């Protein structure tokens, strides 16, 4: 049985352009790290900040880090401020949790290190930030290389 046709007097549907003032702002950065094109996207929602780091189009691990702390004694407010030597160390009160991925202990540890570092940078940039940071990782190689780690963090800082 053939499908009914639209009556000839019916106007055709119109396509509208998306609203550019959508409340979730997005920033992107890209660069070559260890010979691989690496894309970083940061999207700020009202309740979460989502950061994705992808290489070769993959996204294999999701980690979340709450920035709000229920126990005020566990914050860093009573500790001395960071010096230039330890400013790259993650904040001690942040607790990352792997949601998806992390198929082996090394991958999970490295993913949580990246997530904690990203959350620390966001919390340092805006001390009043209380949203949860959601990090999606899709790195081709999970190597523990200082140069690759710092290059990746530098790229992320450009995006946040």
N, C-alpha and C positions, 0 to 999 in steps of 0.2 A: 504494500500500500504506500503510495507516495506521500511525502510530508507536505502539509499545507503550506502554501506560499503566503508571504505577507501581502495584504491588500495593497493595491497600487497607490492609494492615497495616504498610507502610513509613512511618516517621516523616518528616515534611517537614524539609528542611534549615533550620537556624537561622542567622540572621544575627548576627554578633558585632560589637561596636563596636571600632573601631580602638584599639590600645594607645596611650594618651596619653604614655607614657614612651619613645616611639621615640627612638633616639639622635640624630636630626637635629632640632635645635631650630630654630624658625622665628620670626622677628619681622617685623612689617609696619608700614608707615607710609603715610599718604596725605595729599595736600594739593594745592591748586591752584597751578600754576606757569604763568605767562603765560596764565592763563585756561583751562588744561587740567588736568583731574584727573590726577594723577600718582601711581601706586602703586609703592612700593618694598617688596621682599621680600628678606630675608636669611635663608638657610638654611645652617646649619653642619653639614657632614658630617665624618666622621673624617679625610678626606684633602683636602677642599676647602671653601671658603667661597663660596657662590653668592649673588650680589646681582643682582636683576633690577629694572630701572626701566622701567615701561611707561606709555604714554599711549594712550588709545583702544583698549586691548586688543592693541596691537601689540608684537612682539618681533622686531627685524630684524637685530641684530648681536650677536655673541658674541666676547668678548675674555678672554684669561686672562693673569694676572700672577703668576709664581712669587714667593713671599716668601722662600724659601730661596735663598741665594746660595752657589754652589760656590767662588767665589774670595773669601776673607775680606778681601783688600786692597781690594775694591771696595765695602765697606760704609761706612756713614757713622760708624763708631765713632770715627774719629780727627778728625772734623770738629767744630767747636763746635756746641753745642746750638742749636736753633732759637729765635729771638727771636719776640716777638709779631708783628713785621712779616713774617717769612718762614715762619711756621708753616703757612701754607696752600700752600706750595710742595711739590710731590711729591718724594719721596726719589729721589736720582739713580741708585741702583743697581737700581731696578725696571725691568724690560723687558717691556712689554705686547706681546702677539701677537694679532692678529685671527684668529679661527678661522673665523667665518662673517660675511657681510655686509661692510660697508665698501666699498660699490660705487663710491665715488669718493674721491679723496684727502682732501677736506675732511671727509667723514663718518668716514673711518678715523682721521684725526688727532683729531677731537673725541672719538670713542669711546675712543681710547687715552688721551686726557687725562683723561676721566672715570674710566677703569679705573685709571690710575696714581694718581689722587687718592684713590680708594676704598681701594686697596691701601696707600697711605701712611698713611691714617687708621687702618686696621686694624693696621698694623705699629707705629704710634706708640702706639696704645692698648694693645697687647700686644707688647712688643719680642721676646718669645720665640716668637711665632707663626711657623710655618714652612709652613703649608698654602698651596696655590695658591688665588688668588682668581679666580673665574670670574664675569665681569660680562656680563649680558644687557641690551642697550639696545633700547628701543622708543620713542624720542622722535619725536613727530610732526614737529617742526621741528628741524633741525640748524643753529641760528643761533649765531653767536659773540657772545652777549650776556652781559656780566658779571653782570647782575642774575639772569638765568635760570640761569647756571652756579652762582652762589652759593646761590640758592634751592634748586636741585636737590641740591647738596652738603649743605646744611642738612637737607633731608628725609632724605637717606641717613644722615647722622650720628644722626638720631633712631632709625633702624632698627638700626644696628650696635651 
